[in-house]
Amino acid sequence: MNVKELDYDLPDRLVAQFPLPGRDESRLMLYDRGAKRIQHTYFTMLPEYLNSGDLLVFNESRVVKARVIFEGKGGGKMEIFFLSHIGG
């Protein structure tokens, strides 16, 4: 894998620092595989997009306050955040 494949622009304003007080106010990104398009909505709208037999997968990972910064020979830097599964 080429490290450049992992490089993308993520503005600081789009990185959540804390959960919202009303968790159902969280934003939701939908991907329509048929139309190959992305749609932005809110978590409260999720039931409108679900059909009988759909499978939901829940990601319970958390960001640990741990990171490693690598510096390449050419001066480029890569920052890695470690995730940890919390719970049973």
Summary of the structure (lengths in Angstrom):
residues: 88
radius of gyration: 17.2
end to end distance: 32.2
largest distance: 52.5
contacts: 111
relative contact order: 0.13
helix: 19%
strand: 36%
